[in-house]
Amino acid sequence: MGAAGAVVQLCMSLFVPIGLVWYGRKKGWLSWKAFGVGALIFLVFSQVLEKALHIAVLEPGRPALKGTDSVWLFVLYAALAAGVFEEIGRYVGFRWLLKRHREYGDGLSFGLGHGGAEAVLLGVLGAVNVMVLSILIQSGAFDKTIAPSLPVGQAELIKKQVLHTPFAMYVLGGLERLFALAVHTALSLVVLLGVRKRQFRYVVYAILIHAAMDVLPALYQAKVVTNVWAVEAVLLIWALAAISFIRRLKPAFEERGEKR
């Protein structure tokens, strides 16, 4: 079931963003430059700078800060880290890299680039990794070539995760990437509106919203919350709220007399 579930996760994480790009081109709001900058900002601020901080302050292999076992400090850090890096990254992108691309469609395109890059990196590549490992395990190549180089017990753990993770968990993985895509787009519009109005408080709002959304996943990571369905249900609510917000925010970009 692992490989089948991974295929579903891959399709959700890849083809929905591609479909949204096609839709954006058809409707005329897609900006390739804003899309590309959104993807670049995600890679630099989330995958390089944020990950570097994680290496510096987190205990390797477990959800805890170095020097303390406080669950609540870990949750606070985990909730704020992504928000601070990603929202500041959005601000940098709109403020300095997209000076001539600050319309509603640019905000949508930036969010699609940001969330789409995350979906590909986490959802697509993660699914491909599972599919490759499943083939290697079932062919016996895993035990012959990879397992001998792994620490004792790790090979069996990997095999258990690949072969026995329920199909529904892969579907949830794909859905989570789509939930994140909706939220990334909404927060991109919030930050862009702040740049248009020259009011940094909008960036602070985006950081706080992002942090609030990440609290429950951080609690799940720390094993304070153990029901993954509850976590995903709350993320679904965040995604639905984000979609509604995206639609409601459009008139704010049509107002005249804003500082540019």
Protein Blocks (a to p, Z undefined) as FASTA:
>chain_A
ZZmmmmmmmmmmmmmmmmmmmmmmmnopacfklmmmmmmmmmmmmmmmmmmmmmmmpcgh
iacdehiacfklmmmmmmmmmmmmmmmmmmmmmmmmmmmlccfklmmmmmmmmmmmmmmm
mmmmmmmmmmmmmmmmmnommmmmmmmmpcehklmmmmmmmmmgcfklmmmmmmmmmmmm
mmmmmmmmmmmmmmmnopaklmmmmmmmmmmmmmmmmmmmnomamcfklmmmmmmmmmmm
mmmmmmmmmmmmmpghiaZZ
